[in-house]
Amino acid sequence: MAFHRWVVEQARQPDLLSVWLRIVMRLRLVYSRHKSLEEVAPEHARVIKAVRRGDVEAAVKALASYVDTTGNG
């Protein structure tokens, strides 16, 4: 969940973080698509690199690709 919180924090919108935290706590999200953290590292790394570069288009693309692979897109 730390990665997901980091993504929300990058928006620098305290209200968004507050709402996201409430939702996560309420759902008590259990996420089991991957068997190990090593499986998610490349997906997360693409998003992180784009955000750190300030490349909004690449970040959105990486996030869209990530969501598509979760079966939620």
N, C-alpha and C positions, 0 to 999 in steps of 0.2 A: 504494500500500500504506500510505502514511502515514495516510490516513483510517481504514483498518481497524485499524491499530495504535492510533490514538487512541481508537477505540470500545472496544477491549479494555482499554486503560489506564484508562478511566473507571470500570471495575469496581473499581479499586484492590485488585486481587488479584494479587500478584507471581507466584504459582504459575500462574495463568491466563495471564498474559503470557508466562511462560517456556514453557509448553506450546504456546501459539499460535505463538511465534517458532520453535520447533523444527519444528512442522508446516509453516509457511510456507517455512522454509529447505529442508526435505526435499522438498516438492512443487515448489519453484521456480515458484511460481504465475505463470502467464502468463494475463492476463485481457484479452480483446480484444472484449468486447461493444460497446464504444463506439469510435467513430472519433476522438473528441477528448475532452479533459478537460472542455470546456464542456458536453458532454452529461451528465456525471455531477454537475456542480455543484449543480443544483436538488435532486437526490435526496439528496446528502450534506448540503446545507444544512438540509433538513428534520430530519434526524437530529441534527445538531449543535445546532440551535436548541432542540430538545426536551430534549436532554441538559443543555445549559447552563441551561435553566429549571428543571431537576429534575423535569420532567414525564415520569415513567416510562411512563405509558400512551401518550402521544403518541410517545415514542421507540420503543416497541415497535411501534406502528402504522406509523411511518415505516420502520422496519427491515423489517417484514413486507412492506410495499409494495415496498421496494427489492429484497428477495429474490425476490418474485413476478415483478418485471420482469426479473430476471436469467435466469429460466427454471430456477432452482434451488429454487423454493418449491413 
